[in-house]
Structure formats: structure tokens, C-alpha cells
């Protein structure tokens, strides 16, 4: 954007990958299995997540049906994302899902701003959403203790919201800060979240 004396340059972009209509034919099976796991294990809302989450008790959904299929599809999308981002094919092929869990949100629930330490690429697959559900991403480097702009624009904003939609897959680097706003409606939001690891770290290849 040009000013009277110079120009504002937007540099160092943050990147999120989005794909719609992912695994639509499995949606009901995912929902049924998640509700069954929730009922059998009595996962509770806690102060860290403020949603009903299997993150601590059952974070290996990628190893069981029907989530094995979702895992394969997710890894195909990770491959596409990383190639487009600029990684070589070896690295893109060897980023694999290492954890997968579900979150169930209801009225009054939200997620605090957080990252996913120890993971390379993280993501979310939305099984059931409401129109009000958004995932918000942050650039913490734009927070200043000195002053904040009065008129936030594309150059000064430190937050970017992306709407959560049924069968939408989002991928992002795990150190990208994100949260969700408080849910106002009763209908459950059901999300399958996951982390990844780089398989070549074990051998030192690709570095």
C-alpha cells in the first residue's frame, strides 16, 4: 500500500492450508465412533482445554478404524501442503500423524490461545460445526507493549479467523498460535485434531 512518502510492504506471511469436502462419506461413522468413545470413557471438560477432549486419555485415534482412513487422507494433504510450501519431496513424504484426538464443544466452551510443542504440522478436521464456530490464528510478534494501532488493517492485524465447516481440513505449522471463541449455541462442535512427527529425524536424513 502506497502512502504519500513511501510504501507499506507485507512480508513474512503465515500460511494455513484449507481443504473442503474431505472424507464426507465417513462423516457419520466418525461422529458415531466419537460419541461411543466419549460415552465409554467419560472424557471431561478441564481447565486446560475448556472442551470435552480425549487429548490426554485417548490420543491415538489414527491407529483405529475408521480414523485410519482419515489419517491416510490427512497425510496426503500434508504432502500437498508441504510441497507447495517449498519443502522437498522426501520431507513432505515423511511427515506422519503421531497423535490424533477429538474435542467436543458445547455452549460456553472455548480453547485458550496455544501451540502444539513437539509437533511439526498440526491440524483439525471438522466433523460437526455451527455457523458461529471459527478458529483464530495469531502472530504473537505483532503484540507490542508500547502501543497498539487504533485502526487495525491487513498490515497491522495480529489475528486471522477461519470459519470451521463440516468436512473442512485445516493444516498449519505447530508453532502458530490459535484459539477459539466462546461457543454460544447448544449444538455440539466435533473436531478431530492431530499432531505429526518427522520420520527422518530418527535417521538424520533430509536435514
VEXTI-917238 format. One line per 4 residues: number of its first residue (from 0); their letters; for each residue x, y, z of N, C-alpha, C, CB. Coordinates in Angstrom, 3 decimals, decimal comma. Each point is the difference from the previous one (the first is absolute). Glycine has a CB too. Layout:
! VEXTI-917238
NUM> a> X/Y/Z/X/Y/Z/X/Y/Z/X/Y/Z  ...
***
This chain:
! VEXTI-917238
0> xxxx> 0,855/-1,188/0,000/-0,855/1,188/0,000/0,888/1,235/0,000/-1,854/-1,228/1,230  1,592/2,143/-2,138/0,814/1,208/-0,128/-0,532/1,098/0,919/0,553/-0,608/-2,382  0,368/1,374/2,958/-0,347/1,203/0,743/0,522/1,187/-0,793/0,070/-1,212/2,249  -0,216/2,389/-1,703/0,474/1,185/-0,726/1,523/0,033/-0,100/-2,022/1,240/0,784
4> xxxx> 2,707/-1,936/0,111/1,461/0,060/0,010/0,680/-1,347/-0,208/-0,218/1,928/1,497  -0,529/-3,000/-1,464/0,623/-1,313/-0,121/-1,005/-1,095/-0,254/1,786/0,777/1,489  -1,469/-1,976/-1,036/-0,849/-1,153/-0,283/0,100/-1,006/1,130/0,290/0,353/-2,466  -1,412/-0,955/2,848/-0,024/-1,072/0,993/0,134/-1,332/-0,723/-1,442/1,375/1,575
8> xxxx> 2,387/-2,196/-1,138/0,236/-1,302/-0,600/-0,399/-1,086/0,990/1,881/0,930/-1,413  -2,771/-1,835/1,004/-0,376/-1,141/0,839/1,033/-1,098/-0,212/-2,483/0,584/-0,125  3,188/-0,979/1,199/1,072/-0,985/-0,128/-0,222/-1,156/0,973/1,597/1,813/-0,721  -0,858/-2,892/0,521/-0,003/-1,159/0,898/-1,411/-0,517/0,281/2,092/0,876/1,030
12> xxxx> -2,767/-1,380/-2,057/-1,391/-0,457/0,207/-0,087/-1,245/0,869/-0,575/0,964/-2,208  -0,519/-1,086/2,951/-0,372/-1,236/0,680/-0,918/-0,781/-0,938/0,218/1,068/2,323  -0,155/-2,382/-2,275/-0,730/-0,810/-0,962/-0,845/-1,061/0,693/1,808/0,407/-1,667  -3,069/-0,492/1,247/-0,904/-1,067/0,436/-0,552/-0,668/-1,253/-0,612/1,223/2,169
16> xxxx> 0,567/-2,537/-2,156/-0,539/-0,783/-1,114/-1,433/-0,392/0,336/2,309/-0,876/-0,621  -3,219/1,078/-0,321/-1,410/-0,352/0,209/-0,486/-0,846/-1,171/-0,395/2,124/1,327  -0,350/-3,190/-1,016/-0,613/-0,848/-1,021/-1,414/-0,346/0,462/2,264/-0,954/-0,717  -3,221/1,078/-0,177/-1,395/-0,281/0,323/-0,448/-1,332/-0,594/-0,451/2,460/0,088
20> xxxx> -0,671/-2,959/0,426/-0,609/-1,253/-0,475/0,962/-1,181/0,128/-1,409/1,328/-1,589  2,090/-1,378/2,724/0,945/-1,093/0,275/-0,729/-1,122/0,752/1,958/1,639/0,079  -1,848/-2,841/-0,591/-0,571/-1,200/0,654/-1,492/0,156/0,325/2,261/-0,462/0,966  -3,006/1,076/-1,847/-1,428/0,208/0,261/-0,741/-1,317/0,197/0,106/2,095/-1,340
24> xxxx> 0,320/-3,132/0,638/-0,688/-1,289/0,090/0,230/-0,693/1,344/0,229/-0,215/-2,470  0,765/0,672/3,229/0,304/-0,586/1,307/-0,538/0,841/1,151/2,034/-1,014/-0,997  -2,647/2,154/0,710/-0,366/0,948/1,047/-0,855/-0,638/1,095/0,115/1,809/-1,700  -1,169/-2,512/1,322/-0,893/-0,593/0,999/0,707/-1,079/0,805/-1,946/0,495/-1,479
28> xxxx> 2,829/-1,253/0,847/0,747/-1,032/0,721/0,937/0,638/1,023/-0,136/-1,518/-2,006  0,790/2,623/1,616/0,857/0,717/0,951/-0,817/0,456/1,205/1,493/0,759/-1,885  -2,651/-0,190/1,601/-0,846/0,534/1,074/-0,451/-1,113/0,944/-0,775/1,834/-1,533  0,322/-2,939/0,962/-0,470/-1,124/0,820/1,116/-0,545/0,883/-1,668/-0,574/-1,774
32> xxxx> 2,860/0,418/1,202/1,116/-0,549/0,759/0,451/0,955/1,104/0,715/-1,266/-2,036  -0,703/2,552/1,739/0,400/0,987/1,000/-0,983/0,012/1,171/1,075/1,387/-1,805  -2,358/-1,406/1,517/-0,984/-0,018/1,090/0,105/-1,287/0,817/-1,529/1,439/-1,379  1,822/-2,549/0,716/0,162/-1,266/0,725/1,219/0,051/0,912/-1,091/-1,226/-1,897
36> xxxx> 2,187/1,765/1,409/1,209/0,129/0,820/-0,234/0,955/1,162/1,415/-0,468/-2,015  -2,120/1,541/1,756/-0,304/0,979/1,048/-0,849/-0,635/1,108/0,116/1,857/-1,709  -1,119/-2,620/1,283/-0,879/-0,659/0,971/0,757/-1,041/0,819/-1,940/0,383/-1,535  2,792/-1,166/0,880/0,705/-1,081/0,679/1,091/0,501/0,948/-0,485/-1,430/-1,970
40> xxxx> 1,080/2,587/1,648/1,154/0,459/0,769/-0,275/1,211/0,876/1,387/-0,892/-1,801  -2,551/1,497/1,658/-0,402/1,124/0,854/1,048/1,110/0,021/-1,304/-1,597/1,399  1,791/1,993/-2,593/0,947/1,107/-0,072/-0,656/1,267/0,536/1,150/-1,055/-1,990  -0,395/1,817/2,774/-0,571/1,160/0,670/0,565/1,300/-0,549/-0,317/-1,382/2,041
44> xxxx> -0,472/2,431/-1,847/0,449/1,356/-0,252/1,052/0,338/1,058/-2,253/0,681/-1,030  3,362/-0,022/0,632/1,010/0,345/1,008/0,524/1,411/-0,219/0,637/-2,414/0,185  0,149/2,892/0,787/0,429/1,398/-0,024/1,007/0,299/-1,095/-0,420/0,073/2,420  1,044/-1,108/-2,993/0,979/0,223/-1,047/-0,650/0,143/-1,377/1,649/-1,276/1,360
48> xxxx> -2,702/0,523/-1,600/-0,631/0,002/-1,315/-1,339/0,731/-0,004/1,145/-2,150/-0,475  -1,877/2,072/1,579/-1,350/0,561/0,095/-0,917/-0,540/-1,087/0,971/2,057/1,004  -0,688/-3,265/-1,458/-0,884/-0,789/-0,860/0,112/-1,448/0,492/0,277/1,586/-2,045  -1,177/-2,441/1,612/0,138/-1,426/0,281/1,031/-0,557/-0,977/-2,413/-0,199/0,854
52> xxxx> 3,509/-0,312/-0,327/1,113/-0,389/-0,866/0,563/-1,357/0,396/0,541/2,410/-0,349  -0,157/-3,184/-0,663/0,672/-1,279/0,252/1,517/0,155/-0,090/-1,999/-1,222/-0,909  2,494/2,458/0,891/1,412/0,269/-0,250/0,917/-0,759/0,952/-0,650/2,240/-0,841  0,333/-2,271/2,122/0,866/-0,670/0,965/-0,255/-1,504/0,062/0,062/2,110/1,311
56> xxxx> -1,332/-2,507/-1,320/-0,338/-1,399/0,233/0,043/-0,868/-1,254/-1,399/0,783/1,858  1,041/-0,218/-3,006/-0,050/-0,800/-1,229/0,397/0,876/-1,186/-1,820/-1,485/0,969  3,113/1,540/-1,233/0,509/0,846/-1,085/0,633/-0,818/-1,124/0,386/1,808/1,671  -0,860/-3,054/-1,818/0,523/-0,872/-1,053/-1,121/-0,472/-0,931/1,841/-0,739/1,550
60> xxxx> -2,768/1,629/-1,829/-1,100/-0,365/-0,909/0,514/-0,420/-1,366/-1,484/1,587/1,210  2,650/-1,078/-1,619/0,532/-0,316/-1,331/0,315/-1,479/-0,174/0,933/2,290/-0,088  -0,957/-3,036/1,190/0,320/-1,430/-0,068/-1,227/-0,891/-0,055/2,062/0,503/1,235  -3,259/0,083/-1,151/-1,213/-0,822/0,029/-0,967/0,432/-1,106/0,277/-0,333/2,489
64> xxxx> -1,112/-0,614/-2,913/-1,039/0,306/-0,984/-1,104/0,789/0,710/0,532/-2,104/-1,372  -1,193/3,034/0,623/0,211/0,356/-1,405/1,008/1,118/-0,208/-2,305/-0,720/-0,406  3,044/1,084/1,467/0,891/1,163/-0,071/1,294/-0,297/-0,754/-0,964/0,780/2,152  1,264/-2,067/-2,369/1,151/-0,344/-0,836/-0,162/0,580/-1,396/0,340/-2,106/1,320
68> xxxx> -1,565/2,060/-1,823/-0,245/0,557/-1,333/0,236/1,506/-0,003/-1,671/-1,819/-0,460  1,152/2,501/1,466/0,218/1,443/0,099/1,494/0,305/0,073/-2,221/0,272/1,161  2,974/-1,064/-0,434/1,443/0,207/0,128/0,683/-0,069/-1,350/-0,075/-0,962/2,293  -0,273/-0,022/-3,100/0,591/-0,113/-1,338/-0,318/1,225/-0,843/-0,185/-2,488/0,138
72> xxxx> -1,060/2,944/-0,067/-0,406/1,174/-0,771/0,724/1,256/0,500/-2,252/-1,061/-0,415  2,341/1,207/1,729/0,703/1,148/0,586/1,451/0,028/-0,475/-1,509/-0,081/2,023  2,168/-1,059/-2,019/1,409/-0,040/-0,407/0,165/0,319/-1,480/0,436/-1,690/1,783  -1,413/1,361/-2,605/0,035/0,407/-1,405/-0,092/1,524/-0,122/-1,056/-2,195/-0,662
76> xxxx> 0,203/2,803/1,472/-0,132/1,457/-0,024/1,245/0,675/0,571/-2,486/-0,240/0,215  3,091/-0,353/0,808/1,246/0,544/0,542/1,077/0,017/-1,080/-0,603/-0,841/2,301  0,673/-0,237/-3,076/0,955/-0,084/-1,104/-0,211/1,146/-0,985/0,082/-2,497/0,263  -1,321/2,728/-0,662/-0,306/1,086/-0,933/0,353/1,360/0,594/-1,833/-1,393/-0,980
80> xxxx> 1,484/1,594/2,233/0,272/1,256/0,696/1,504/0,290/0,036/-2,072/-0,336/1,394  2,858/-0,661/-0,990/1,424/0,232/0,177/0,726/0,188/-1,323/-0,111/-1,328/2,081  -0,301/0,609/-3,120/0,595/0,221/-1,317/-0,269/1,421/-0,476/-0,276/-2,434/-0,542  -0,964/2,891/0,663/-0,346/1,357/-0,424/0,722/1,044/0,838/-2,228/-0,827/-0,750
84> xxxx> 2,486/0,493/2,013/0,684/0,919/0,911/1,478/0,144/-0,357/-1,621/-0,627/1,800  2,177/-0,420/-2,444/1,392/0,068/-0,433/0,907/-1,084/0,539/-0,354/2,374/-0,161  -0,200/-3,307/0,954/0,814/-1,103/0,490/0,254/-1,011/-1,116/-0,936/0,329/2,313  2,036/-1,086/-2,199/0,262/-1,011/-1,026/-0,906/-1,217/0,220/2,402/0,793/-0,201
88> xxxx> -2,438/-1,657/-0,805/-0,936/-1,115/0,023/0,307/-0,979/1,127/-0,286/0,255/-2,457  1,569/-0,463/2,766/0,349/-0,925/1,066/-0,586/0,456/1,331/2,102/-0,591/-1,221  -1,933/1,851/1,531/-0,544/0,522/1,246/-1,524/-0,068/-0,017/1,995/1,514/0,248  -2,606/-1,082/-1,359/-1,462/0,012/-0,085/-0,586/-1,395/0,177/0,140/1,975/-1,514
92> xxxx> 0,550/-2,996/1,004/-0,483/-1,380/0,095/0,169/-0,591/1,396/0,554/-0,276/-2,399  0,318/0,847/3,194/0,352/-0,629/1,264/-0,496/0,762/1,225/1,975/-0,915/-1,145  -2,971/1,752/0,958/-0,688/0,616/1,126/-1,261/-0,821/0,248/0,924/2,343/-0,523  -0,976/-3,020/1,679/-1,059/-0,950/0,286/-0,753/0,379/1,276/1,327/-1,785/-1,154
96> xxxx> -2,607/1,460/1,161/-0,833/0,254/1,180/0,511/-0,840/1,166/-2,011/0,522/-1,458  2,242/0,126/2,596/0,512/-0,678/1,186/-0,988/0,004/1,157/2,275/0,636/-0,719  -3,216/0,284/0,705/-1,056/0,080/1,002/-1,284/0,446/-0,673/1,670/0,521/1,821  -2,789/-1,054/-1,368/-1,301/0,422/-0,520/-1,025/-0,177/1,114/0,619/-0,642/-2,397
100> xxxx> -1,410/1,671/2,633/-0,984/-0,018/1,082/-1,238/0,790/-0,429/1,841/-0,201/1,741  -2,892/0,151/-0,927/-1,185/0,775/-0,335/-0,301/1,005/1,103/-0,904/-1,929/-1,331  0,273/3,026/0,939/-0,543/0,998/0,913/-1,486/0,151/-0,290/2,228/1,216/0,148  -3,013/-1,118/0,901/-1,430/0,278/-0,138/-0,296/1,284/0,762/-0,582/-2,480/-0,230
104> xxxx> 0,087/3,475/-0,489/-0,322/1,283/0,610/-1,499/0,210/0,083/2,141/0,922/-0,862  -2,571/-0,263/1,932/-1,408/0,352/0,155/-0,086/1,441/0,497/-0,638/-2,420/0,488  -0,554/2,874/-0,169/-0,192/1,382/0,428/0,935/0,346/1,159/-2,395/-0,111/-0,752  3,088/1,246/0,621/0,914/0,465/1,030/1,421/-0,495/-0,146/-1,927/0,097/1,458
108> xxxx> 2,176/-1,044/-2,383/1,347/-0,549/-0,184/0,839/0,860/-0,937/-0,920/-2,282/0,397  2,231/2,208/-0,227/0,949/0,689/-0,869/1,381/-0,592/0,241/-1,385/2,135/0,016  2,331/-1,813/-0,891/1,385/-0,405/0,180/0,851/1,233/0,261/-0,334/-2,008/-1,495  1,217/1,922/2,481/0,946/1,075/0,269/1,022/0,083/-1,139/-0,310/-0,305/2,503
112> xxxx> 0,937/1,475/-2,713/1,094/0,081/-0,977/1,095/-1,001/0,345/-0,511/2,432/-0,397  0,959/-3,183/-0,591/0,997/-1,033/0,251/0,724/-0,373/-1,278/-1,373/-0,860/1,892  2,463/0,116/-1,745/0,710/-0,618/-1,116/0,080/-1,502/0,282/1,359/2,133/-0,475  -0,652/-2,874/-0,384/0,141/-1,446/0,170/1,486/-0,364/0,074/-2,183/-0,402/-1,241
116> xxxx> 2,814/0,579/2,402/1,436/-0,296/0,138/0,313/-1,459/-0,334/0,158/1,775/1,761  0,991/-1,962/-2,391/0,439/-1,353/-0,325/-0,552/-0,540/-1,298/0,177/-0,372/2,389  -1,048/1,127/-3,032/-0,578/-0,408/-1,283/0,525/0,921/-1,095/-2,086/-0,889/1,143  2,044/0,418/-2,387/0,442/0,797/-1,153/-1,191/0,660/-0,699/1,966/-1,543/-0,302
120> xxxx> -2,899/0,736/-0,158/-1,253/0,481/-0,582/-1,136/-0,491/0,881/0,958/0,002/-2,366  -1,884/0,874/2,696/-1,208/-0,387/0,724/-1,208/0,327/-0,849/1,121/0,383/2,223  -2,271/-0,864/-1,785/-1,189/0,274/-0,795/-1,282/-0,375/0,707/1,361/-0,349/-2,005  -2,439/0,680/1,326/-1,335/-0,285/0,522/-0,894/-0,419/-1,157/0,298/1,655/1,901
124> xxxx> -1,093/-2,692/-1,652/-1,024/-0,436/-0,946/-1,345/0,159/0,701/1,580/-1,651/-1,180  -2,501/2,359/0,530/-1,269/0,352/0,632/-1,094/-0,973/-0,414/0,691/2,407/0,054  -1,167/-3,158/0,928/-1,049/-0,983/-0,225/-1,371/0,664/0,047/1,455/-1,792/0,991  -1,662/2,636/0,005/-1,281/0,701/0,154/0,276/1,400/0,549/-1,251/-2,193/0,400
128> xxxx> 0,689/3,196/-1,060/0,257/1,380/0,394/-1,302/0,796/0,004/2,331/-0,143/-0,950  -2,227/1,349/1,484/-1,087/0,966/-0,030/0,486/1,248/-0,720/-0,984/-0,909/2,155  0,070/1,700/-2,678/0,376/1,176/-0,785/0,890/0,946/0,790/-2,130/-0,210/-1,261  1,992/0,224/2,580/0,760/0,932/0,837/1,424/-0,461/0,306/-2,154/0,681/0,982
132> xxxx> 2,517/-1,903/-1,377/1,305/-0,561/0,381/1,115/0,488/-0,924/-1,170/-2,021/0,905  2,200/2,599/-0,299/1,172/0,487/-0,730/1,255/-0,429/0,746/-1,296/1,981/-0,916  2,358/-2,241/0,158/1,321/-0,219/0,582/0,818/1,247/-0,272/-0,123/-2,532/-0,315  0,699/3,124/1,359/0,723/1,255/-0,122/1,502/-0,243/0,131/-1,982/1,250/0,931
136> xxxx> 2,733/-0,718/-1,902/1,458/-0,111/0,005/0,616/1,341/0,373/-0,092/-1,815/-1,752  1,243/1,742/2,441/0,645/1,208/0,510/1,469/0,056/-0,404/-1,595/0,012/1,924  2,085/1,199/-2,088/1,429/0,246/-0,140/0,464/0,709/1,263/-0,141/0,138/-2,549  0,741/-0,862/3,494/0,374/0,621/1,280/1,060/1,080/-0,144/-0,564/-2,134/1,098
140> xxxx> 1,310/2,132/-2,206/1,030/1,011/-0,197/-0,577/1,390/-0,249/1,461/-1,783/-0,902  -2,763/1,851/0,622/-0,620/1,306/-0,240/-0,564/0,619/1,272/-0,538/-0,751/-2,303  0,626/0,050/3,426/-0,390/0,593/1,272/1,104/0,954/0,445/-1,368/-2,051/0,635  1,012/3,266/-0,253/0,978/0,976/0,472/-0,438/0,568/1,337/0,626/0,563/-2,366
144> xxxx> 0,315/-0,478/3,277/-0,291/0,593/1,305/-0,016/1,524/-0,065/1,039/-1,987/1,094  -0,568/2,546/-2,196/0,085/1,465/-0,138/-1,339/0,587/-0,421/2,423/-0,201/-0,603  -3,000/-0,314/-0,453/-1,268/0,539/-0,505/-0,599/-0,964/-1,002/0,802/2,357/0,357  -2,115/-2,264/-0,557/-0,711/-0,789/-0,997/-0,718/0,955/-0,949/-0,289/-1,944/1,621
148> xxxx> 0,168/1,611/-2,896/-0,678/0,891/-0,946/-1,479/0,150/0,318/1,646/-0,665/-1,736  -2,171/1,874/1,524/-1,424/0,241/0,213/-0,832/-0,576/-1,137/0,561/2,072/1,278  -0,034/-2,013/-2,485/-0,706/-0,496/-1,185/0,745/-1,216/-0,542/-0,865/2,328/-0,554  0,406/-3,501/0,959/0,666/-1,238/-0,413/-0,352/-0,306/-1,458/-0,058/-0,883/2,384
152> xxxx> 1,088/0,561/-3,181/-0,211/-0,340/-1,413/0,833/-1,228/-0,344/-0,460/2,428/-0,587  0,556/-2,740/-0,705/0,717/-1,207/-0,413/1,473/0,040/0,364/-1,615/-0,240/-1,848  2,171/1,439/2,019/1,409/0,120/0,344/0,243/-0,112/1,503/0,299/1,426/-2,012  -1,280/-1,064/2,821/0,218/0,081/1,445/-0,717/-1,076/0,808/0,283/2,411/-0,321
156> xxxx> -1,211/-3,119/-0,297/-0,727/-1,008/0,770/0,925/-1,122/0,445/-2,080/0,553/-1,266  1,847/-1,063/2,453/0,762/-1,145/0,494/-0,872/-1,254/0,104/1,485/1,579/1,260  -2,718/-1,507/-1,819/-0,936/-1,125/0,089/-0,695/-0,207/-1,335/-0,347/0,445/2,449  0,210/-1,721/-2,813/-0,710/-0,347/-1,241/-0,957/-1,152/0,296/1,964/0,762/-1,445
160> xxxx> -3,284/-0,554/1,302/-0,968/-1,076/0,279/-0,320/-0,807/-1,257/-0,975/1,395/1,841  0,812/-2,700/-1,667/-0,446/-0,878/-1,089/-1,216/-0,768/0,504/2,365/-0,218/-0,970  -3,428/0,227/0,180/-1,236/-0,641/0,442/0,147/-1,523/0,010/-1,316/1,936/-0,917  0,759/-2,546/1,941/-0,044/-1,452/0,103/-1,241/-0,498/-0,739/1,232/0,035/2,234
164> xxxx> -1,050/-0,971/-3,158/-1,112/-0,545/-0,776/0,067/-1,518/0,029/-0,038/2,041/-1,491  -1,120/-2,677/1,407/-0,036/-1,459/-0,057/0,898/-0,500/-1,126/-2,346/-0,004/0,929  3,162/-1,007/-0,621/0,884/-0,655/-0,970/1,120/0,903/-0,516/-1,932/-1,397/-0,649  2,234/2,464/1,384/1,132/0,864/-0,351/1,236/-0,461/0,758/-1,550/1,953/-0,442
168> xxxx> 2,669/-2,002/-0,273/1,294/-0,340/0,575/0,893/1,231/-0,002/-0,229/-2,391/-0,775  0,820/2,709/1,919/0,968/1,090/0,118/1,333/-0,571/0,444/-1,826/1,657/0,551  2,905/-1,212/-1,199/1,362/-0,380/0,356/0,821/1,260/0,244/-0,176/-2,134/-1,354  1,101/2,081/2,318/0,821/1,169/0,295/1,248/-0,453/0,768/-2,058/1,516/0,051
172> xxxx> 3,096/-0,702/-0,103/1,188/-0,305/0,788/-0,360/0,058/1,483/1,519/0,928/-1,813  -0,979/-1,867/2,563/-0,457/-0,224/1,371/0,330/1,141/0,959/0,269/-2,404/-0,438  0,658/3,299/0,059/0,344/1,119/0,871/-0,849/1,240/-0,268/2,307/-0,897/0,105  -3,324/0,763/-0,969/-0,899/1,119/-0,289/-1,073/0,068/1,085/0,423/-0,218/-2,499
176> xxxx> -0,486/1,330/3,204/-0,951/0,159/1,099/-1,437/0,021/-0,534/1,736/1,273/1,325  -2,657/-1,914/-0,581/-1,398/-0,020/-0,413/-0,895/-0,231/1,206/0,655/-0,853/-2,271  -1,929/1,216/2,116/-0,997/-0,236/1,042/-1,382/-0,017/-0,640/1,464/1,103/1,756  -2,489/-1,280/-0,936/-1,382/0,109/-0,470/-0,761/0,924/0,933/0,075/-2,321/-1,009
180> xxxx> -1,109/2,964/0,461/-0,837/0,880/0,816/-1,033/-0,842/0,747/0,331/1,923/-1,629  -0,894/-1,345/2,654/-1,000/-0,711/0,802/-1,224/-0,343/-0,844/0,807/1,187/2,063  -1,232/-2,442/-1,967/-1,162/-0,451/-0,760/-1,286/0,454/0,679/1,299/-1,984/-0,834  -2,224/2,495/0,038/-1,263/0,516/0,534/-1,155/-0,986/-0,144/0,798/2,279/-0,548
184> xxxx> -0,729/-3,188/-0,402/-1,115/-0,915/-0,242/0,218/-1,340/0,695/-0,411/1,125/-2,197  -0,680/-1,878/2,362/0,040/-1,279/0,709/0,561/-1,131/-0,856/-1,948/0,764/1,330  1,708/-0,714/-2,636/0,368/-1,117/-0,882/1,507/-0,248/0,037/-1,961/0,531/-1,487  2,341/-1,781/1,617/1,405/-0,360/0,126/0,816/0,391/-1,236/-0,689/-1,878/1,487
188> xxxx> 1,877/2,361/-1,228/1,036/0,074/-1,032/0,936/-1,185/0,231/-0,150/2,569/-0,187  0,381/-3,359/-0,855/0,825/-1,204/0,117/1,210/0,150/-0,920/-2,030/-1,440/0,563  3,204/1,345/0,022/1,246/0,223/-0,731/0,955/-1,155/0,249/-0,305/2,494/0,164  0,967/-2,939/-1,214/1,097/-0,952/0,123/1,295/0,777/-0,226/-1,442/-1,976/-0,796
192> xxxx> 2,293/2,020/1,813/1,263/0,728/-0,092/1,167/-0,984/-0,051/-1,006/1,955/1,245  2,144/-1,487/-1,728/1,140/-0,906/-0,131/1,322/0,765/-0,017/-1,457/-1,603/-1,255  2,506/0,885/1,639/1,379/0,461/-0,101/0,769/-0,947/-0,899/-0,105/1,044/2,294  1,292/-0,611/-2,701/0,824/-0,818/-0,887/1,437/-0,046/0,503/-1,483/0,591/-1,942
196> xxxx> 2,220/-1,523/1,403/1,430/-0,080/0,256/0,718/-0,230/-1,324/-0,390/-0,902/2,345  1,665/1,261/-2,374/0,832/-0,210/-1,192/0,724/-1,333/0,158/0,303/2,514/-0,363  -0,644/-3,477/-0,475/0,581/-1,334/0,128/1,510/0,009/-0,251/-2,191/-0,971/-0,717  2,688/1,938/-0,091/1,424/0,018/-0,314/0,843/0,499/1,172/-0,594/0,369/-2,389
200> xxxx> -0,027/0,198/3,426/0,770/0,415/1,182/0,735/-1,182/0,627/-1,661/1,832/0,413  1,096/-3,017/-0,564/0,598/-1,178/0,616/1,295/-0,401/-0,682/-2,267/-0,753/0,653  2,392/1,079/-1,941/1,166/-0,400/-0,756/0,923/1,156/-0,334/-1,347/-1,829/-0,917  0,830/3,057/1,034/0,796/1,170/-0,361/-0,092/0,328/-1,469/1,526/-0,541/1,843
204> xxx> -2,282/-0,219/-2,608/-0,137/0,271/-1,431/-0,866/1,232/-0,223/0,263/-2,448/-0,508  -0,075/3,103/-0,619/-0,856/1,096/-0,420/0,282/1,306/0,713/-1,695/-1,676/-0,505  2,657/1,704/1,417/0,273/1,218/0,760/0,991/0,887/-0,734/-0,457/-1,230/2,124
***
